[in-house]
Amino acid sequence: MQYTEIMVRYGELSTKGKNRRSFIMQLAQNVRGALAEFPKLKIHADRDRMHILLNGEDSRLVIPKLEKVFGIQNFSPSIQVEKNLEALKEMTQQIMTEIYTGKETFKITAKRSDHSFELDSHGLQQFLGDAVIDACPEIQAKMKQPDINLRVEIRREYAYLSYETIKGAGGLPVGTSGRGMLMLSGGIDSPVAGYLAMKRGVEIEAVHFASPPYTSEQALQKAKDLTEKLTPYVGSIQFIEVPFTEIQEEIKKRSPQGYWMTLTRRMMLRLTDAIRERRHGLVIVNGESLGQVASQTLHSMVAINEVTTTPIIRPVVTMDKIEIIELAEKIDTFELAIQPFEDCCTIFAPPQPKTRPDLEKVLELEQRFDIEGLMARCLAGLKIEKIAPGQAKAADEFADLL
């Protein structure tokens, strides 16, 4: 079937009242970003629906990308026909003879936005229902939960027919809830946290801490690849590389092993908050899951969070590892995340980290460091890169180097 348009339904956006228009405009922008490789598409977003005119683009390539855009409840590939009864009858019969296998029930659902059309919705449903029975004499009509629901929409210039309804990603359009800094390691949890934050409308920028030569180029590339896996949901994501070597060397040199992780995470949080302020973000997002590792106990979180008053969103905090892995597999980040290229937290992890760090002791240890100077030099070396779908090089291409 050669589709001419995809009709998009918004779902949750219908409840947004006076903010509805801004949400729809953000969704349209995100759809354009996600479908940027299809230059012929024309996207028109109105109050009730979004219409994506294919203009010859292959719907089979467009649909998988559209399925990932947050803010879409569902969508239907549609066929455009001339707005007259004979053309509608002919296309209705053509569609039904192609998809009817001899077992399905059917229903016609008609809607008129052009009230000057010669039949009202009820009359059009009856007319096209008779046409279906003429073409498929054995088919049975069923008003509730039919196997085939052929939708017909009469608009100002053309009529549109569709019979597929494809589930969208749901949630809110990315960007409608503001911007957040995602603390992206190279592990399983943080990409999942980024995905869940985006689903609730947060525009994320990925903040990754690198400590060369202790961390490798492959580890850095893996973080970029994980970021790239999240881009289909929005179009592109800013990747911020933070040079962290000097800070980790200072922590290792000037503090006891048990406090390395607490001091490291406090510095990471300070730097992420400073980047957030520079980049006009509102929140910090991370992949902490309660109790998984030493830095993710409640006592550790309290000691680490003390450095900022910025809200920290932890989308996976109550999820167990199996749940996180299942979601990572769904969004296709799991295989990348388990590639054996270690990030700076893993490389500098002490053998016996404090699970109940004493905040007074932490503050005392930090007096040994020139925190302002370390942060200033670190922030001066930031590297920012825009990651778009298909741009990053897969980390598994480096596996042969091991």
FITIDREN-230961 format. One line per field, with one value per residue (C-alpha): residue number from 1; x, y, z; residue in three letters. Coordinates in steps of 0.001 Angstrom, whole numbers, plus 524288, in hexadecimal, padded with zeros to 5 digits. Each point is the difference from the previous one (the first is absolute). Layout:
% FITIDREN-230961
seq (NUM/...)
X (X/...)
Y (Y/...)
Z (Z/...)
type (ALA/...)
% end
This chain:
% FITIDREN-230961
seq (1/2/3/4/5/6/7/8/9/10/11/12/13/14/15/16/17/18/19/20/21/22/23/24/25/26/27/28/29/30/31/32/33/34/35/36/37/38/39/40/41/42/43/44/45/46/47/48/49/50/51/52/53/54/55/56/57/58/59/60/61/62/63/64/65/66/67/68/69/70/71/72/73/74/75/76/77/78/79/80/81/82/83/84/85/86/87/88/89/90/91/92/93/94/95/96/97/98/99/100/101/102/103/104/105/106/107/108/109/110/111/112/113/114/115/116/117/118/119/120/121/122/123/124/125/126/127/128/129/130/131/132/133/134/135/136/137/138/139/140/141/142/143/144/145/146/147/148/149/150/151/152/153/154/155/156/157/158/159/160/161/162/163/164/165/166/167/168/169/170/171/172/173/174/175/176/177/178/179/180/181/182/183/184/185/186/187/188/189/190/191/192/193/194/195/196/197/198/199/200/201/202/203/204/205/206/207/208/209/210/211/212/213/214/215/216/217/218/219/220/221/222/223/224/225/226/227/228/229/230/231/232/233/234/235/236/237/238/239/240/241/242/243/244/245/246/247/248/249/250/251/252/253/254/255/256/257/258/259/260/261/262/263/264/265/266/267/268/269/270/271/272/273/274/275/276/277/278/279/280/281/282/283/284/285/286/287/288/289/290/291/292/293/294/295/296/297/298/299/300/301/302/303/304/305/306/307/308/309/310/311/312/313/314/315/316/317/318/319/320/321/322/323/324/325/326/327/328/329/330/331/332/333/334/335/336/337/338/339/340/341/342/343/344/345/346/347/348/349/350/351/352/353/354/355/356/357/358/359/360/361/362/363/364/365/366/367/368/369/370/371/372/373/374/375/376/377/378/379/380/381/382/383/384/385/386/387/388/389/390/391/392/393/394/395/396/397/398/399/400/401/402)
X (80000/8059A/7FD68/7FF9D/7FF30/801AF/7F5C6/80539/7F7AF/80526/7FA1D/80482/801DA/7F143/7FFDD/80989/7F614/8060A/80D72/7FB30/804A5/80DEA/8005D/7FB49/809F8/80AD0/7FB41/80019/80DF4/8040C/7F974/80755/80CB0/7FD45/7FC37/80A76/80568/7F349/80091/7F393/7F72B/7F6C4/7FB40/7F3B6/7FC0D/7F27A/7F85A/7FADE/80959/80D06/8008B/80CB1/7FF50/80930/801C7/8059A/8082E/7FF39/7F6C8/806C7/80C33/7F8EB/7F73F/80AAC/805F2/7F2D6/7FCF2/80AE3/7FBC5/7FA9E/7F2FA/7F93E/7F4EC/7FE4A/80010/7FA01/80607/7F5A7/7FC83/7FB96/7F4D4/7F79F/7F4B9/7F4D1/7F7D6/80488/80E79/7FD54/7F858/80A95/80B1B/7F806/7FD78/80E2C/804FE/7F66A/8025C/80E9F/7FF63/7F3FB/803C5/7F248/7FFD5/80007/7F4AA/7FFC1/7FADE/80011/802FE/7FDA0/80312/7FD15/80789/7FA02/7F17E/7FC9C/802C5/7F404/7FE67/800D9/80858/7F524/7FC17/80E19/801F2/7F3F4/803D6/80DDF/7FB66/7F748/80B9D/8081C/7F55A/7FECB/80E9F/800D3/7F292/80399/8057F/7F8A2/7FE49/802DD/7FE80/807F8/80E17/7FFEB/80BEF/800D1/7FC20/8009B/800C5/7FB72/80292/7FA37/8082B/7FF7A/807BD/800C5/7FAF0/808DF/7FE7E/80785/7FE9C/80C60/801D5/80E12/8033F/808D6/809F5/7F688/804F0/80293/807A5/80E48/802A9/7F2B9/804BB/80CB5/80E36/8079F/80E10/800F7/80BCD/80358/80A04/8026C/7F731/7F26C/7F882/80285/7FB20/7F378/7FEB1/801D7/7F594/7F629/802D6/7FDE3/7F320/7FB33/80411/80DBD/809DB/80C9B/80E29/8097C/80B18/80AE8/80C32/80C67/80D1E/80A2D/8092B/7F917/7F3B5/80142/7FB41/7F76D/7F953/7FD82/7FAC2/7F71E/7F9F9/7FDAE/7F9E6/7F6EA/7FC1E/7FD76/7F6BB/7F794/7FFAA/7F4D6/7F6C0/80331/808B5/80D10/80685/80B62/80B36/808C8/80D37/805B8/80ED1/800B5/80DCB/80620/7F4D3/8004D/80EC1/7FED8/7F562/80811/80C33/7FA10/7F529/7FDE6/7FB05/7F2FE/7FC2F/804BC/7F28B/7F8D3/80996/7FFD7/7F138/7FF61/8095C/7F85C/7F37D/80635/804F9/7F328/7F8E9/80975/7FDE7/7F146/800B9/8080A/7F6D9/7F381/7FB7C/7F631/80345/80A40/7FC7D/807BB/7FF03/80107/7F866/7FE98/80926/806C7/80DAB/8069C/7FD86/7F173/7FC42/7F763/80B3C/808EC/7F5A5/7FE42/80EA5/8018B/7F3EE/8048A/807B7/7F3DE/7F210/7FCA5/7F547/80573/7F71C/802CA/7F691/8050D/80227/7F5AA/80242/807BD/80AA6/7F78B/7F5DC/80A85/80635/7F2D6/7FDF3/80E0D/7FD86/7F374/806F0/80BC7/80A4E/802E9/809B0/807AD/7FFD4/80641/80B69/80C7D/8049A/8005A/7FC25/80727/7F732/80318/80EA4/80182/7F683/80620/7FFDD/7F823/7F837/7F887/7F1A0/7FCF6/80958/800E5/7FCC5/808B1/80B50/7FD25/80024/80CB3/80656/7FB95/807BD/80C1F/7FBFC/7FFAE/7F21A/7FDE3/80CB5/7FD95/7F247/80454/80A5C/7F67F/7F540/809B4/80280/7F1FF/7FD7C/7F235/7FB71/7F2B2/7FC36/7F5CC/7FA15/809BD/80B45/80747/808D4/7FBE5/808C8/7FFEA/80877/80AFD/7FE65/80AEA/80987/7FEA1)
Y (80000/80D31/80972/80EA4/80518/7FC28/8054A/801DA/80067/806E9/7F8F3/8063E/80D55/80185/802DA/80B5E/80B0D/80D39/7F9BF/7F687/807EF/8012C/7F153/7FD22/80938/7F962/7F2BB/804AB/804BD/7F2E5/7F88E/8083F/7FCF5/7F16F/7FF82/80950/7F5E6/8009E/80D8B/7FE99/7FECA/80B1D/800D3/80767/80037/804C5/7FF95/7F221/7F8CD/800CC/7FCC5/7FB45/800C3/7F5C0/80609/7F357/7FC32/7F19F/7FE7D/7F336/807D2/80B4F/7F812/7F9A6/80D60/80621/7F52F/80525/80E3A/8032A/8071A/7F77E/7F73E/7F904/80286/7FAD7/7FF2C/80565/80072/80CB5/7FF99/809DB/804D5/7F99F/7F3E8/7F84E/801AC/7FC8E/7F3E8/7FB64/801A4/7F9EA/7F3F1/7FF58/80091/7F5F5/7F62C/800FA/7FE00/7F74F/7F1A2/7FA62/80018/80E26/80873/80E65/80D66/80D26/80BE3/80CD8/80DD1/80CD0/80C64/8052F/800BC/803CF/7F21F/7F9AE/7F561/8015B/7F69D/7F61B/80040/7FE6E/7F46B/7F962/802F4/7FABD/7F46E/7FBE8/80193/7F6DF/7F5A0/8011B/7FD73/7F59F/7F991/7F6D1/80A67/8031D/80D88/801A6/80CE0/7FC9D/7FB65/7FC23/7F9B4/80AEF/80DFF/807C0/80E58/80A45/80E62/80AAA/80C5A/80CC3/7FBD1/7F122/7F3C1/7F697/7F18B/7F7D3/7F2BA/7FEA6/80619/7FF4A/80268/80B94/8020A/8078E/80981/80E70/8068D/80154/80E21/80340/7FD8B/80799/7FBF1/7F6AA/7FB63/7F11E/7FA96/7F5B3/7F5BF/7F464/7F6C0/7FA62/80916/80DEE/7FE7D/7FA0A/80B99/8093D/7F8E6/800C0/80E6A/802FB/7F8B2/80A06/80B44/802EB/8044F/7F96F/8038B/7F4E2/80333/7F5D9/7FFFC/7FB19/7FD8E/7FD45/7F8CF/7F7DC/7FF87/7FC96/80606/7F401/80343/80DD9/7FB12/7F67B/80B68/80732/7F3D0/7FEB8/80E34/7FD31/7F509/80A3A/809BB/7F9BE/8044B/80E62/80212/803C7/8010B/80868/7F7A8/806C6/7F9C7/80402/7FE4B/7F9C1/7FA6D/80A67/7FF79/7F14C/7FFE7/80A35/7F849/7F392/8070E/807C2/7F7B3/7F25A/7F575/7FE65/80DEB/80029/7FD19/809C5/80AF1/7FC6E/80048/80CE4/80624/7FA51/8059C/80D59/80040/7FB3C/80AA1/80A4C/7FB02/80020/80E4A/80375/7F869/8055F/7F2D6/7FE2B/7F29D/7F554/7F235/7F3F9/7F135/7FD5E/7F413/7FEA8/7F60E/7FB63/804F4/806CD/80DBD/7FD0C/7FD70/80A30/80409/801F2/8077B/8095C/80262/801D3/8087D/809B7/80776/804E7/8047C/7FD32/7F5AB/7F2A8/7F6D5/7F17D/7F8F4/7F256/801C7/7F5F9/7F65F/7F37F/7FC15/7F681/80A8D/80986/7F5DE/7FCE2/80E55/80158/7F4B4/80666/80CBE/7F8A6/8052B/7F388/7F994/80CA7/8024A/7F2DE/80239/7FE90/80E15/80530/80DC2/8082F/7FBC0/7F1C4/801ED/80803/7F7F2/7FCC3/7F1F1/80385/80C87/80659/7FCAF/80941/80B56/809E8/80D80/80705/7F74C/802CB/80EAC/7FEC8/7F84E/809E8/80A95/7F94A/8038D/80C84/7FD36/80CF0/7FEDE/7F1D8/80327/80BFC/7F853/7F4F5/808F0/806F9/7F326/7FC11/7FA76/800ED/7F803/7FE83/7F1B0/7FCC6/7F2EF/7F7BC/8091E/7F8B4/7F497/7F355/7FC5F/7F1AC/8039C/80182/7F256/7FAAA/8091A/7F895)
Z (80000/7FBF0/80B0C/7FDC0/80DFD/80E38/80962/80DDC/80C60/80C0D/80BA7/80CCE/7F9A0/7FF3F/80EA1/7FF89/7FF02/7FCFA/7FE72/7F5BC/7F45F/8051C/802A2/7F232/7FA04/807C7/7FB66/7F1E4/801B1/805CF/7F4F6/7F61A/806FF/800C1/7F18D/7FB14/7F67C/7F83E/7F9B5/7F7F6/80BD6/8034A/80DFC/803D7/80E4F/803C1/80CAD/7FEE3/7F708/7F92E/7F192/7F9FB/7F12C/7FA76/7F278/7FAC9/80BE7/803C7/80B8F/803B2/8034A/80677/80920/8088A/802C4/802F0/809CF/808DE/800EA/80D77/80076/7F5CF/80486/7F301/7F173/7F38E/7F279/7F6C4/7F1A5/7F9BA/7F62E/7F8F0/80824/7F8B4/80282/7F434/80363/80E30/7FC22/7F6A4/809E5/80AF9/7F7DF/7FB9F/80DFD/80520/7F516/802B5/80EB9/801B4/80149/801C6/80EDD/804B8/8045D/7FC54/80357/7F915/80882/7F8DB/8044E/7F8F9/80268/7F35B/80313/7F215/7FB69/7FA14/80A60/80EA0/807ED/80213/7F1AE/7FB8F/8091A/7FA6F/7F1DC/8017F/80843/7F4B8/7F6C3/80879/80013/7F135/7FEA5/80ABF/800E4/80B27/8090D/80C95/805D8/80E83/80725/80C32/7FEE6/7F1A5/7F9FE/7F5EE/80312/7F35D/8038F/7F64A/8022D/7F773/8005A/7F8A7/7F3F2/80032/8067F/8075B/802DF/809DD/8064A/80838/80D5F/804AC/80E42/802AC/80AD9/808B4/80A36/7FDAF/7F50F/803BC/803C7/805B0/80DF0/7FECD/7FEF0/808A8/800AE/7FF1C/80734/7F5DF/803B4/7F73D/80755/7FEF1/8090E/7FB7D/7F1D7/80564/8094E/7F481/7F832/80B2C/80266/7F193/8005C/809CF/7F74C/8051E/7F5C8/80417/7FDBA/802BC/80973/7FF86/80874/7F977/806A2/7F582/7FFC3/80A72/7F7AB/7F1A0/7F356/7FEC1/80CE7/7FB65/7F312/80717/80784/7F339/7FA1F/80BA7/7FDFC/7F1AE/803EF/806DD/7F4B4/7F835/80AD6/7FDE6/7F3F9/80622/80D61/8048C/80547/809EF/802C9/80D30/8021C/80D6A/800FF/808A6/809BB/80144/801AF/80AC3/806F6/7FF53/804DA/80B3F/805F6/805BB/7F6D3/806B9/7FC7C/7F1DF/7FA68/808B0/7FCD0/7F18E/7FF30/80755/7F62E/7F4A4/80586/8022B/7F1FF/7FA4B/80784/7FAE6/7F21E/8023E/803F4/7F3F8/7F707/80619/80527/80ADE/8058D/800AC/7FBB6/803D2/7FFCE/80E91/80466/80E94/80603/7F395/80361/80B6B/7FAE9/7FE9A/80E20/8066E/808D9/7F43F/7F878/80B6A/80101/7F146/7FE01/80A41/7F59D/7F8BC/801DD/7F1BF/7FE96/7FC68/7F868/801B7/7F6D3/8032C/80E9B/8041A/7F4E5/801D4/7F67D/7F85A/7FD6A/7FB89/7F713/7F9C6/7FCD3/7FB2C/7F6B1/7FB60/7FC7D/7FA7D/80961/80786/7F6A9/7FEF9/80EA2/80301/7F6B3/8083F/7FF40/80DEE/80405/80A1E/80B48/7FD71/7FE4D/80C77/8082E/80D4A/804E5/80C38/7FDF3/80B18/7FF75/80B50/7FDC9/80B08/7FAAF/809D0/7FBF6/7F1AF/80251/8077A/7F4E6/7F5D0/806EB/7FA7F/7F213/7F827/7FBCE/7F904/7F864/7FC4E/7FB53/7F857/7F890/7FDA3/7FADF/7F730/7F90F/7FCF3/7F265/7FAB0/7F45F/7F9B1/7FE7D/7F5B1/7FBB9/7F87A/80327/80A9F/7FCE0/806A4/80B4F/7FC3D/7F464/809DB/8058A/7F778/806EB/80CBE)
type (MET/GLN/TYR/THR/GLU/ILE/MET/VAL/ARG/TYR/GLY/GLU/LEU/SER/THR/LYS/GLY/LYS/ASN/ARG/ARG/SER/PHE/ILE/MET/GLN/LEU/ALA/GLN/ASN/VAL/ARG/GLY/ALA/LEU/ALA/GLU/PHE/PRO/LYS/LEU/LYS/ILE/HIS/ALA/ASP/ARG/ASP/ARG/MET/HIS/ILE/LEU/LEU/ASN/GLY/GLU/ASP/SER/ARG/LEU/VAL/ILE/PRO/LYS/LEU/GLU/LYS/VAL/PHE/GLY/ILE/GLN/ASN/PHE/SER/PRO/SER/ILE/GLN/VAL/GLU/LYS/ASN/LEU/GLU/ALA/LEU/LYS/GLU/MET/THR/GLN/GLN/ILE/MET/THR/GLU/ILE/TYR/THR/GLY/LYS/GLU/THR/PHE/LYS/ILE/THR/ALA/LYS/ARG/SER/ASP/HIS/SER/PHE/GLU/LEU/ASP/SER/HIS/GLY/LEU/GLN/GLN/PHE/LEU/GLY/ASP/ALA/VAL/ILE/ASP/ALA/CYS/PRO/GLU/ILE/GLN/ALA/LYS/MET/LYS/GLN/PRO/ASP/ILE/ASN/LEU/ARG/VAL/GLU/ILE/ARG/ARG/GLU/TYR/ALA/TYR/LEU/SER/TYR/GLU/THR/ILE/LYS/GLY/ALA/GLY/GLY/LEU/PRO/VAL/GLY/THR/SER/GLY/ARG/GLY/MET/LEU/MET/LEU/SER/GLY/GLY/ILE/ASP/SER/PRO/VAL/ALA/GLY/TYR/LEU/ALA/MET/LYS/ARG/GLY/VAL/GLU/ILE/GLU/ALA/VAL/HIS/PHE/ALA/SER/PRO/PRO/TYR/THR/SER/GLU/GLN/ALA/LEU/GLN/LYS/ALA/LYS/ASP/LEU/THR/GLU/LYS/LEU/THR/PRO/TYR/VAL/GLY/SER/ILE/GLN/PHE/ILE/GLU/VAL/PRO/PHE/THR/GLU/ILE/GLN/GLU/GLU/ILE/LYS/LYS/ARG/SER/PRO/GLN/GLY/TYR/TRP/MET/THR/LEU/THR/ARG/ARG/MET/MET/LEU/ARG/LEU/THR/ASP/ALA/ILE/ARG/GLU/ARG/ARG/HIS/GLY/LEU/VAL/ILE/VAL/ASN/GLY/GLU/SER/LEU/GLY/GLN/VAL/ALA/SER/GLN/THR/LEU/HIS/SER/MET/VAL/ALA/ILE/ASN/GLU/VAL/THR/THR/THR/PRO/ILE/ILE/ARG/PRO/VAL/VAL/THR/MET/ASP/LYS/ILE/GLU/ILE/ILE/GLU/LEU/ALA/GLU/LYS/ILE/ASP/THR/PHE/GLU/LEU/ALA/ILE/GLN/PRO/PHE/GLU/ASP/CYS/CYS/THR/ILE/PHE/ALA/PRO/PRO/GLN/PRO/LYS/THR/ARG/PRO/ASP/LEU/GLU/LYS/VAL/LEU/GLU/LEU/GLU/GLN/ARG/PHE/ASP/ILE/GLU/GLY/LEU/MET/ALA/ARG/CYS/LEU/ALA/GLY/LEU/LYS/ILE/GLU/LYS/ILE/ALA/PRO/GLY/GLN/ALA/LYS/ALA/ALA/ASP/GLU/PHE/ALA/ASP/LEU/LEU)
% end
